């Protein structure tokens, strides 16, 4: 599935490394297999970009607060702002 997502992304980006087009049978099969129409793929890309932006903001706040962890309240907030699980999820998405 990940390979098919990468293939679709390269075709849509107009990559010169890929000879496939939107009319290619491989591209059409990948779209059907993923059950993804162009609107769905665009919405997914937008959601992932928004999640990356939010993740960056949370990580920035956490890194600023980490210098003040001697305060128990701030230390608790830093623990609540842990994002390693989200980073792991994001590495799985193309």
FIGU-814631 format. One record per atom (N, C-alpha, C, CB): residue in one letter; atom name; x, y, z negated; chain. Coordinates in pm, 1 decimal. Each point is the difference from the previous one (the first is absolute). Glycine has a CB too. Layout:
aa->a at->CA px->X py->Y pz->Z ch->A
...
END
This chain:
aa->x at->N px->82.7 py->-118.3 pz->0.0 ch->A
aa->x at->CA px->-82.7 py->118.3 pz->0.0 ch->A
aa->x at->C px->87.6 py->125.3 pz->0.0 ch->A
aa->x at->CB px->-181.9 py->-125.9 pz->-120.8 ch->A
aa->x at->N px->287.5 py->123.7 pz->42.3 ch->A
aa->x at->CA px->88.9 py->116.9 pz->-5.6 ch->A
aa->x at->C px->63.8 py->25.6 pz->136.5 ch->A
aa->x at->CB px->46.0 py->-45.8 pz->-243.5 ch->A
aa->x at->N px->-5.1 py->-60.6 pz->311.0 ch->A
aa->x at->CA px->58.8 py->13.4 pz->132.2 ch->A
aa->x at->C px->-99.2 py->62.6 pz->97.3 ch->A
aa->x at->CB px->145.5 py->-198.6 pz->-45.6 ch->A
aa->x at->N px->-269.3 py->154.7 pz->37.8 ch->A
aa->x at->CA px->-101.3 py->57.1 pz->88.3 ch->A
aa->x at->C px->-24.7 py->147.0 pz->-32.1 ch->A
aa->x at->CB px->-105.9 py->-225.6 pz->20.8 ch->A
aa->x at->N px->109.1 py->261.9 pz->-147.7 ch->A
aa->x at->CA px->-17.0 py->141.1 pz->-37.1 ch->A
aa->x at->C px->114.7 py->83.5 pz->56.0 ch->A
aa->x at->CB px->-122.4 py->-67.8 pz->-209.9 ch->A
aa->x at->N px->244.2 py->15.2 pz->199.5 ch->A
aa->x at->CA px->115.9 py->71.4 pz->53.7 ch->A
aa->x at->C px->-10.0 py->13.6 pz->151.5 ch->A
aa->x at->CB px->140.1 py->-85.9 pz->-189.4 ch->A
aa->x at->N px->-183.0 py->-19.6 pz->256.4 ch->A
aa->x at->CA px->-17.0 py->2.0 pz->144.7 ch->A
aa->x at->C px->-101.1 py->107.3 pz->40.6 ch->A
aa->x at->CB px->56.1 py->-245.3 pz->10.1 ch->A
aa->x at->N px->-170.2 py->248.4 pz->-76.2 ch->A
aa->x at->CA px->-102.3 py->100.1 pz->30.1 ch->A
aa->x at->C px->53.6 py->140.3 pz->-25.0 ch->A
aa->x at->CB px->-179.8 py->-164.9 pz->-59.4 ch->A
aa->x at->N px->250.2 py->183.2 pz->-49.7 ch->A
aa->x at->CA px->56.0 py->131.4 pz->-31.4 ch->A
aa->x at->C px->98.4 py->47.2 pz->104.9 ch->A
aa->x at->CB px->-30.8 py->-50.4 pz->-239.4 ch->A
aa->x at->N px->115.0 py->-40.4 pz->289.4 ch->A
aa->x at->CA px->98.1 py->39.0 pz->101.9 ch->A
aa->x at->C px->-66.6 py->33.8 pz->132.0 ch->A
aa->x at->CB px->168.4 py->-145.1 pz->-111.2 ch->A
aa->x at->N px->-268.6 py->69.1 pz->149.4 ch->A
aa->x at->CA px->-70.9 py->29.2 pz->124.7 ch->A
aa->x at->C px->-68.3 py->135.3 pz->-9.4 ch->A
aa->x at->CB px->-34.8 py->-245.4 pz->41.0 ch->A
aa->x at->N px->-31.8 py->270.7 pz->-153.4 ch->A
aa->x at->CA px->-71.1 py->126.8 pz->-15.3 ch->A
aa->x at->C px->95.1 py->118.1 pz->-11.1 ch->A
aa->x at->CB px->-184.5 py->-123.1 pz->-110.9 ch->A
aa->x at->N px->303.5 py->100.6 pz->60.3 ch->A
aa->x at->CA px->97.8 py->108.3 pz->-11.7 ch->A
aa->x at->C px->71.3 py->25.4 pz->132.4 ch->A
aa->x at->CB px->31.0 py->-57.9 pz->-241.3 ch->A
aa->x at->N px->-54.6 py->-28.2 pz->339.8 ch->A
aa->x at->CA px->63.5 py->17.3 pz->129.5 ch->A
aa->x at->C px->147.4 py->-36.0 pz->0.0 ch->A
aa->x at->CB px->-164.0 py->176.6 pz->45.4 ch->A
aa->x at->N px->203.3 py->-269.3 pz->-130.9 ch->A
aa->x at->CA px->140.2 py->-41.0 pz->-10.4 ch->A
aa->x at->C px->51.3 py->-51.0 pz->133.9 ch->A
aa->x at->CB px->-34.5 py->-57.2 pz->-241.7 ch->A
aa->x at->N px->153.5 py->102.4 pz->281.8 ch->A
aa->x at->CA px->57.9 py->-42.8 pz->126.5 ch->A
aa->x at->C px->57.9 py->-141.3 pz->-9.3 ch->A
aa->x at->CB px->50.2 py->239.2 pz->53.0 ch->A
aa->x at->N px->-38.4 py->-293.9 pz->-174.1 ch->A
aa->x at->CA px->52.0 py->-135.5 pz->-18.3 ch->A
aa->x at->C px->-105.0 py->-106.2 pz->29.3 ch->A
aa->x at->CB px->156.8 py->88.9 pz->-170.7 ch->A
aa->x at->N px->-281.5 py->-49.3 pz->178.4 ch->A
aa->x at->CA px->-109.8 py->-94.5 pz->17.8 ch->A
aa->x at->C px->-56.6 py->16.2 pz->140.4 ch->A
aa->x at->CB px->-54.1 py->5.3 pz->-247.7 ch->A
aa->x at->N px->36.6 py->-116.3 pz->317.6 ch->A
aa->x at->CA px->-49.9 py->3.8 pz->136.2 ch->A
aa->x at->C px->-152.4 py->-15.8 pz->1.8 ch->A
aa->x at->CB px->219.0 py->-93.9 pz->82.5 ch->A
aa->x at->N px->-277.7 py->57.1 pz->-193.9 ch->A
aa->x at->CA px->-143.9 py->-20.9 pz->-6.9 ch->A
aa->x at->C px->-75.2 py->132.3 pz->5.8 ch->A
aa->x at->CB px->38.6 py->-207.9 pz->-132.9 ch->A
aa->x at->N px->-160.9 py->202.3 pz->181.7 ch->A
aa->x at->CA px->-87.1 py->117.9 pz->4.4 ch->A
aa->x at->C px->-131.9 py->-34.8 pz->-68.0 ch->A
aa->x at->CB px->108.0 py->82.7 pz->215.5 ch->A
aa->x at->N px->-196.6 py->14.8 pz->-222.7 ch->A
aa->x at->CA px->-131.4 py->-25.5 pz->-59.7 ch->A
aa->x at->C px->-79.8 py->-101.5 pz->80.9 ch->A
aa->x at->CB px->0.9 py->231.5 pz->-92.8 ch->A
aa->x at->N px->32.4 py->-247.5 pz->217.8 ch->A
aa->x at->CA px->-70.3 py->-95.3 pz->85.4 ch->A
aa->x at->C px->60.0 py->-140.2 pz->-7.2 ch->A
aa->x at->CB px->-58.5 py->188.8 pz->150.3 ch->A
aa->x at->N px->174.3 py->-204.4 pz->-212.1 ch->A
aa->x at->CA px->66.6 py->-130.4 pz->-8.7 ch->A
aa->x at->C px->-83.0 py->-98.4 pz->-81.4 ch->A
aa->x at->CB px->222.7 py->113.2 pz->19.3 ch->A
aa->x at->N px->-221.0 py->-237.4 pz->25.0 ch->A
aa->x at->CA px->-75.1 py->-104.3 pz->-70.0 ch->A
aa->x at->C px->49.5 py->-16.7 pz->-143.0 ch->A
aa->x at->CB px->-38.7 py->-116.4 pz->218.0 ch->A
aa->x at->N px->170.5 py->125.1 pz->-239.9 ch->A
aa->x at->CA px->56.8 py->-14.8 pz->-134.5 ch->A
aa->x at->C px->-50.8 py->109.0 pz->-92.3 ch->A
aa->x at->CB px->204.0 py->-106.0 pz->97.5 ch->A
aa->x at->N px->-206.9 py->228.8 pz->-47.9 ch->A
aa->x at->CA px->-48.9 py->112.0 pz->-80.5 ch->A
aa->x at->C px->-148.0 py->-17.4 pz->-31.6 ch->A
aa->x at->CB px->171.4 py->150.8 pz->104.4 ch->A
aa->x at->N px->-249.8 py->-189.0 pz->-7.1 ch->A
aa->x at->CA px->-143.4 py->-20.0 pz->-21.3 ch->A
aa->x at->C px->-25.1 py->-113.5 pz->-99.9 ch->A
aa->x at->CB px->-45.3 py->83.1 pz->233.7 ch->A
aa->x at->N px->123.8 py->-190.5 pz->-222.4 ch->A
aa->x at->CA px->-15.6 py->-112.3 pz->-93.2 ch->A
aa->x at->C px->37.5 py->42.2 pz->-141.9 ch->A
aa->x at->CB px->49.2 py->-162.0 pz->186.4 ch->A
aa->x at->N px->56.3 py->240.1 pz->-199.5 ch->A
aa->x at->CA px->40.7 py->47.5 pz->-132.4 ch->A
aa->x at->C px->-109.2 py->86.2 pz->-61.7 ch->A
aa->x at->CB px->240.9 py->-6.9 pz->70.6 ch->A
aa->x at->N px->-300.3 py->93.2 pz->8.8 ch->A
aa->x at->CA px->-108.5 py->85.6 pz->-51.4 ch->A
aa->x at->C px->-119.4 py->-83.8 pz->-43.5 ch->A
aa->x at->CB px->75.6 py->185.9 pz->150.3 ch->A
aa->x at->N px->-111.4 py->-285.0 pz->-69.1 ch->A
aa->x at->CA px->-114.2 py->-85.7 pz->-36.3 ch->A
aa->x at->C px->31.6 py->-82.5 pz->-123.8 ch->A
aa->x at->CB px->-69.1 py->-10.6 pz->240.8 ch->A
aa->x at->N px->192.0 py->-40.7 pz->-248.4 ch->A
aa->x at->CA px->38.5 py->-81.2 pz->-115.2 ch->A
aa->x at->C px->-5.1 py->82.2 pz->-128.0 ch->A
aa->x at->CB px->145.5 py->-140.7 pz->147.8 ch->A
aa->x at->N px->-103.1 py->264.8 pz->-141.0 ch->A
aa->x at->CA px->-2.8 py->87.5 pz->-117.2 ch->A
aa->x at->C px->-135.8 py->65.9 pz->-19.4 ch->A
aa->x at->CB px->242.8 py->40.6 pz->31.5 ch->A
aa->x at->N px->-331.6 py->-59.2 pz->65.5 ch->A
aa->x at->CA px->-132.3 py->62.2 pz->-3.4 ch->A
aa->x at->C px->12.7 py->149.0 pz->-27.1 ch->A
aa->x at->CB px->-101.5 py->-215.4 pz->-79.7 ch->A
aa->x at->N px->185.3 py->279.2 pz->159.5 ch->A
aa->x at->CA px->28.3 py->141.1 pz->-23.5 ch->A
aa->x at->C px->-23.7 py->79.5 pz->127.2 ch->A
aa->x at->CB px->168.1 py->-60.2 pz->-176.7 ch->A
aa->x at->N px->-265.2 py->150.5 pz->170.6 ch->A
aa->x at->CA px->-20.1 py->90.4 pz->112.4 ch->A
aa->x at->C px->86.9 py->123.8 pz->-22.0 ch->A
aa->x at->CB px->-238.1 py->-85.1 pz->37.6 ch->A
aa->x at->N px->255.8 py->169.0 pz->63.5 ch->A
aa->x at->CA px->89.0 py->116.4 pz->-15.7 ch->A
aa->x at->C px->-37.6 py->90.7 pz->-117.6 ch->A
aa->x at->CB px->36.9 py->-9.2 pz->244.7 ch->A
aa->x at->N px->-165.8 py->26.4 pz->-269.6 ch->A
aa->x at->CA px->-42.1 py->85.4 pz->-111.6 ch->A
aa->x at->C px->40.9 py->-61.0 pz->-134.1 ch->A
aa->x at->CB px->-193.3 py->83.1 pz->137.8 ch->A
aa->x at->N px->180.4 py->-214.8 pz->-148.5 ch->A
aa->x at->CA px->38.0 py->-68.9 pz->-124.3 ch->A
aa->x at->C px->149.6 py->12.3 pz->-24.1 ch->A
aa->x at->CB px->-190.4 py->-161.2 pz->29.4 ch->A
aa->x at->N px->270.9 py->141.7 pz->76.3 ch->A
aa->x at->CA px->144.8 py->10.9 pz->-14.8 ch->A
aa->x at->C px->40.6 py->142.0 pz->-37.5 ch->A
aa->x at->CB px->29.7 py->-184.5 pz->166.6 ch->A
aa->x at->N px->-93.7 py->284.1 pz->-106.6 ch->A
aa->x at->CA px->32.8 py->139.2 pz->-31.6 ch->A
aa->x at->C px->-35.5 py->30.6 pz->-145.0 ch->A
aa->x at->CB px->-38.6 py->66.1 pz->240.1 ch->A
aa->x at->N px->-75.3 py->-114.8 pz->-286.7 ch->A
aa->x at->CA px->-40.4 py->23.0 pz->-138.6 ch->A
aa->x at->C px->95.6 py->-69.6 pz->-95.9 ch->A
aa->x at->CB px->-239.4 py->20.4 pz->72.7 ch->A
aa->x at->N px->284.8 py->-139.7 pz->-36.8 ch->A
aa->x at->CA px->94.1 py->-72.7 pz->-84.2 ch->A
aa->x at->C px->132.2 py->75.0 pz->-9.9 ch->A
aa->x at->CB px->-109.2 py->-216.3 pz->64.6 ch->A
aa->x at->N px->159.1 py->265.1 pz->48.8 ch->A
aa->x at->CA px->125.2 py->76.6 pz->-1.2 ch->A
aa->x at->C px->-14.6 py->124.7 pz->-85.4 ch->A
aa->x at->CB px->56.3 py->-86.3 pz->228.3 ch->A
aa->x at->N px->-168.4 py->155.0 pz->-218.1 ch->A
aa->x at->CA px->-23.8 py->120.7 pz->-79.4 ch->A
aa->x at->C px->-3.1 py->-33.7 pz->-148.4 ch->A
aa->x at->CB px->-128.8 py->101.3 pz->190.3 ch->A
aa->x at->N px->62.8 py->-209.7 pz->-226.1 ch->A
aa->x at->CA px->-7.7 py->-41.5 pz->-140.7 ch->A
aa->x at->C px->138.2 py->-35.2 pz->-54.4 ch->A
aa->x at->CB px->-233.0 py->-85.1 pz->38.9 ch->A
aa->x at->N px->313.3 py->15.9 pz->40.0 ch->A
aa->x at->CA px->134.4 py->-36.9 pz->-45.6 ch->A
aa->x at->C px->86.2 py->124.3 pz->-16.2 ch->A
aa->x at->CB px->-19.9 py->-222.7 pz->115.0 ch->A
aa->x at->N px->8.1 py->318.7 pz->-23.3 ch->A
aa->x at->CA px->77.3 py->124.4 pz->-12.5 ch->A
aa->x at->C px->-41.7 py->75.9 pz->-125.9 ch->A
aa->x at->CB px->22.3 py->13.6 pz->251.3 ch->A
aa->x at->N px->-152.5 py->-9.8 pz->-279.9 ch->A
aa->x at->CA px->-47.3 py->67.7 pz->-120.6 ch->A
aa->x at->C px->48.7 py->-70.8 pz->-125.2 ch->A
aa->x at->CB px->-201.2 py->78.8 pz->124.7 ch->A
aa->x at->N px->201.6 py->-212.5 pz->-123.6 ch->A
aa->x at->CA px->48.7 py->-75.9 pz->-114.1 ch->A
aa->x at->C px->149.2 py->23.6 pz->-21.5 ch->A
aa->x at->CB px->-177.1 py->-172.6 pz->41.0 ch->A
aa->x at->N px->254.7 py->179.2 pz->67.5 ch->A
aa->x at->CA px->143.6 py->28.5 pz->-13.5 ch->A
aa->x at->C px->22.9 py->138.4 pz->-59.9 ch->A
aa->x at->CB px->47.3 py->-148.8 pz->196.8 ch->A
aa->x at->N px->-126.8 py->246.3 pz->-154.4 ch->A
aa->x at->CA px->12.9 py->135.4 pz->-53.3 ch->A
aa->x at->C px->-33.8 py->1.7 pz->-149.1 ch->A
aa->x at->CB px->-57.6 py->96.0 pz->226.2 ch->A
aa->x at->N px->-51.1 py->-160.4 pz->-263.2 ch->A
aa->x at->CA px->-39.0 py->-6.7 pz->-140.9 ch->A
aa->x at->C px->106.0 py->-71.8 pz->-82.2 ch->A
aa->x at->CB px->-241.2 py->1.1 pz->67.1 ch->A
aa->x at->N px->295.7 py->-109.0 pz->-13.1 ch->A
aa->x at->CA px->104.5 py->-75.6 pz->-68.4 ch->A
aa->x at->C px->122.9 py->87.8 pz->-22.8 ch->A
aa->x at->CB px->-84.8 py->-213.3 pz->104.0 ch->A
aa->x at->N px->122.8 py->290.3 pz->-4.3 ch->A
aa->x at->CA px->114.1 py->91.1 pz->-12.9 ch->A
aa->x at->C px->-26.0 py->102.2 pz->-110.8 ch->A
aa->x at->CB px->53.8 py->-30.1 pz->245.0 ch->A
aa->x at->N px->-175.3 py->83.4 pz->-250.4 ch->A
aa->x at->CA px->-33.9 py->99.6 pz->-102.6 ch->A
aa->x at->C px->6.0 py->-59.8 pz->-140.4 ch->A
aa->x at->CB px->-145.9 py->117.4 pz->166.3 ch->A
aa->x at->N px->91.2 py->-236.2 pz->-182.4 ch->A
aa->x at->CA px->1.6 py->-65.6 pz->-131.4 ch->A
aa->x at->C px->143.6 py->-29.3 pz->-41.7 ch->A
aa->x at->CB px->-226.9 py->-101.8 pz->44.1 ch->A
aa->x at->N px->307.5 py->50.6 pz->48.7 ch->A
aa->x at->CA px->140.1 py->-29.4 pz->-31.1 ch->A
aa->x at->C px->77.1 py->126.4 pz->-37.3 ch->A
aa->x at->CB px->-9.9 py->-195.0 pz->156.1 ch->A
aa->x at->N px->-21.5 py->306.6 pz->-91.0 ch->A
aa->x at->CA px->65.6 py->126.9 pz->-31.2 ch->A
aa->x at->C px->-34.9 py->45.3 pz->-141.3 ch->A
aa->x at->CB px->-5.2 py->62.5 pz->243.0 ch->A
aa->x at->N px->-121.2 py->-68.6 pz->-277.7 ch->A
aa->x at->CA px->-42.7 py->38.3 pz->-135.4 ch->A
aa->x at->C px->63.3 py->-91.6 pz->-103.2 ch->A
aa->x at->CB px->-217.0 py->87.3 pz->90.8 ch->A
aa->x at->N px->216.3 py->-217.8 pz->-63.4 ch->A
aa->x at->CA px->59.2 py->-95.2 pz->-94.2 ch->A
aa->x at->C px->148.4 py->28.5 pz->-20.6 ch->A
aa->x at->CB px->-167.9 py->-172.3 pz->70.3 ch->A
aa->x at->N px->240.0 py->203.3 pz->36.8 ch->A
aa->x at->CA px->143.9 py->25.0 pz->-14.1 ch->A
aa->x at->C px->26.5 py->127.9 pz->-79.4 ch->A
aa->x at->CB px->39.8 py->-118.4 pz->217.7 ch->A
aa->x at->N px->-125.7 py->216.5 pz->-204.9 ch->A
aa->x at->CA px->14.8 py->123.7 pz->-79.0 ch->A
aa->x at->C px->-27.7 py->-28.3 pz->-147.8 ch->A
aa->x at->CB px->-68.5 py->139.4 pz->200.4 ch->A
aa->x at->N px->-34.2 py->-218.7 pz->-227.1 ch->A
aa->x at->CA px->-37.1 py->-29.9 pz->-139.2 ch->A
aa->x at->C px->99.9 py->-92.3 pz->-69.1 ch->A
aa->x at->CB px->-237.8 py->29.3 pz->64.7 ch->A
aa->x at->N px->310.2 py->-110.2 pz->10.7 ch->A
aa->x at->CA px->91.1 py->-97.0 pz->-60.9 ch->A
aa->x at->C px->109.3 py->64.6 pz->-84.9 ch->A
aa->x at->CB px->-45.7 py->-148.4 pz->192.2 ch->A
aa->x at->N px->77.3 py->274.5 pz->-165.4 ch->A
aa->x at->CA px->102.2 py->66.5 pz->-81.5 ch->A
aa->x at->C px->-54.8 py->43.3 pz->-136.3 ch->A
aa->x at->CB px->110.3 py->78.2 pz->210.7 ch->A
aa->x at->N px->-239.5 py->-93.6 pz->-232.6 ch->A
aa->x at->CA px->-63.5 py->41.1 pz->-125.7 ch->A
aa->x at->C px->-66.4 py->-118.1 pz->-71.9 ch->A
aa->x at->CB px->-37.5 py->227.4 pz->98.9 ch->A
aa->x at->N px->90.7 py->-346.8 pz->-81.4 ch->A
aa->x at->CA px->-65.0 py->-118.2 pz->-58.0 ch->A
aa->x at->C px->19.7 py->-13.4 pz->-150.2 ch->A
aa->x at->CB px->31.5 py->-110.0 pz->217.0 ch->A
aa->x at->N px->38.7 py->204.0 pz->-278.7 ch->A
aa->x at->CA px->10.3 py->-5.9 pz->-146.6 ch->A
aa->x at->C px->-133.7 py->33.9 pz->-65.2 ch->A
aa->x at->CB px->242.9 py->62.5 pz->14.7 ch->A
aa->x at->N px->-329.5 py->3.9 pz->57.1 ch->A
aa->x at->CA px->-136.9 py->26.1 pz->-46.9 ch->A
aa->x at->C px->-83.8 py->-124.4 pz->32.6 ch->A
aa->x at->CB px->22.2 py->255.5 pz->35.0 ch->A
aa->x at->N px->-84.8 py->-318.6 pz->-136.4 ch->A
aa->x at->CA px->-75.9 py->-124.3 pz->23.1 ch->A
aa->x at->C px->-114.1 py->16.2 pz->100.6 ch->A
aa->x at->CB px->57.7 py->-66.4 pz->-231.8 ch->A
aa->x at->N px->-119.8 py->181.8 pz->233.6 ch->A
aa->x at->CA px->-110.5 py->22.6 pz->93.9 ch->A
aa->x at->C px->51.4 py->1.5 pz->143.3 ch->A
aa->x at->CB px->-123.9 py->130.8 pz->-175.1 ch->A
aa->x at->N px->237.0 py->-64.2 pz->196.1 ch->A
aa->x at->CA px->58.4 py->5.0 pz->134.3 ch->A
aa->x at->C px->52.6 py->-137.3 pz->39.9 ch->A
aa->x at->CB px->60.8 py->241.8 pz->-33.3 ch->A
aa->x at->N px->-2.0 py->-314.0 pz->-61.5 ch->A
aa->x at->CA px->48.6 py->-135.3 pz->29.1 ch->A
aa->x at->C px->-115.1 py->-90.2 pz->45.3 ch->A
aa->x at->CB px->184.5 py->29.9 pz->-169.5 ch->A
aa->x at->N px->-299.5 py->-15.0 pz->105.4 ch->A
aa->x at->CA px->-117.0 py->-78.5 pz->40.0 ch->A
aa->x at->C px->-46.7 py->39.5 pz->140.1 ch->A
aa->x at->CB px->-67.8 py->-20.9 pz->-241.4 ch->A
aa->x at->N px->68.2 py->149.6 pz->270.7 ch->A
aa->x at->CA px->-39.0 py->47.0 pz->132.9 ch->A
aa->x at->C px->94.0 py->-55.6 pz->106.6 ch->A
aa->x at->CB px->-94.6 py->209.4 pz->-101.9 ch->A
aa->x at->N px->223.1 py->-213.5 pz->72.9 ch->A
aa->x at->CA px->98.0 py->-54.8 pz->94.9 ch->A
aa->x at->C px->-31.3 py->-147.3 pz->27.2 ch->A
aa->x at->CB px->176.6 py->163.0 pz->-82.2 ch->A
aa->x at->N px->-212.0 py->-237.7 pz->-22.3 ch->A
aa->x at->CA px->-36.3 py->-141.6 pz->19.4 ch->A
aa->x at->C px->-125.6 py->-12.4 pz->86.6 ch->A
aa->x at->CB px->102.9 py->-57.2 pz->-223.5 ch->A
aa->x at->N px->-199.9 py->144.2 pz->203.9 ch->A
aa->x at->CA px->-123.5 py->-2.9 pz->78.8 ch->A
aa->x at->C px->24.9 py->37.0 pz->146.1 ch->A
aa->x at->CB px->-128.1 py->57.8 pz->-206.6 ch->A
aa->x at->N px->233.2 py->18.2 pz->232.4 ch->A
aa->x at->CA px->30.1 py->44.4 pz->136.4 ch->A
aa->x at->C px->92.1 py->-96.6 pz->74.7 ch->A
aa->x at->CB px->-28.7 py->234.3 pz->-78.3 ch->A
aa->x at->N px->50.9 py->-353.2 pz->24.9 ch->A
aa->x at->CA px->83.1 py->-100.9 pz->66.1 ch->A
aa->x at->C px->-63.6 py->-39.9 pz->134.3 ch->A
aa->x at->CB px->81.6 py->-85.6 pz->-226.1 ch->A
aa->x at->N px->-3.4 py->88.6 pz->332.0 ch->A
aa->x at->CA px->-53.8 py->-25.7 pz->134.4 ch->A
aa->x at->C px->70.9 py->-113.3 pz->74.1 ch->A
aa->x at->CB px->-62.3 py->238.7 pz->8.2 ch->A
aa->x at->N px->138.5 py->-320.6 pz->-77.0 ch->A
aa->x at->CA px->75.0 py->-105.2 pz->69.6 ch->A
aa->x at->C px->-91.8 py->-96.8 pz->74.7 ch->A
aa->x at->CB px->177.6 py->19.5 pz->-174.0 ch->A
aa->x at->N px->-294.8 py->-47.8 pz->118.0 ch->A
aa->x at->CA px->-93.6 py->-90.1 pz->68.1 ch->A
aa->x at->C px->-52.7 py->61.1 pz->129.6 ch->A
aa->x at->CB px->-64.3 py->-95.6 pz->-222.0 ch->A
aa->x at->N px->42.0 py->225.6 pz->221.9 ch->A
aa->x at->CA px->-47.2 py->67.3 pz->121.1 ch->A
aa->x at->C px->111.3 py->4.4 pz->104.5 ch->A
aa->x at->CB px->-160.4 py->138.7 pz->-137.0 ch->A
aa->x at->N px->284.1 py->-114.9 pz->92.6 ch->A
aa->x at->CA px->112.9 py->-1.9 pz->93.0 ch->A
aa->x at->C px->12.2 py->-139.0 pz->65.0 ch->A
aa->x at->CB px->120.0 py->176.8 pz->-138.6 ch->A
aa->x at->N px->-138.2 py->-280.6 pz->60.6 ch->A
aa->x at->CA px->6.7 py->-135.6 pz->54.7 ch->A
aa->x at->C px->-109.0 py->-19.4 pz->104.9 ch->A
aa->x at->CB px->95.3 py->-86.0 pz->-217.4 ch->A
aa->x at->N px->-215.7 py->130.6 pz->190.5 ch->A
aa->x at->CA px->-108.8 py->-9.0 pz->97.0 ch->A
aa->x at->C px->33.0 py->76.4 pz->128.1 ch->A
aa->x at->CB px->-162.7 py->-22.8 pz->-189.0 ch->A
aa->x at->N px->218.3 py->142.1 pz->175.0 ch->A
aa->x at->CA px->29.7 py->83.5 pz->116.0 ch->A
aa->x at->C px->108.5 py->-64.0 pz->88.0 ch->A
aa->x at->CB px->-64.2 py->204.1 pz->-133.6 ch->A
aa->x at->N px->154.8 py->-277.9 pz->75.6 ch->A
aa->x at->CA px->103.5 py->-66.9 pz->79.7 ch->A
aa->x at->C px->-60.1 py->-109.2 pz->87.0 ch->A
aa->x at->CB px->168.1 py->49.8 pz->-178.1 ch->A
aa->x at->N px->-284.0 py->-101.1 pz->142.8 ch->A
aa->x at->CA px->-64.9 py->-105.8 pz->77.0 ch->A
aa->x at->C px->-75.5 py->55.0 pz->120.3 ch->A
aa->x at->CB px->-19.3 py->-133.1 pz->-209.0 ch->A
aa->x at->N px->-12.4 py->262.6 pz->208.7 ch->A
aa->x at->CA px->-75.8 py->60.1 pz->109.8 ch->A
aa->x at->C px->94.4 py->57.0 pz->105.4 ch->A
aa->x at->CB px->-188.1 py->53.4 pz->-158.3 ch->A
aa->x at->N px->151.7 py->-65.7 pz->284.6 ch->A
aa->x at->CA px->86.1 py->56.7 pz->105.0 ch->A
aa->x at->C px->-3.3 py->150.4 pz->2.0 ch->A
aa->x at->CB px->-37.3 py->-202.4 pz->133.0 ch->A
END
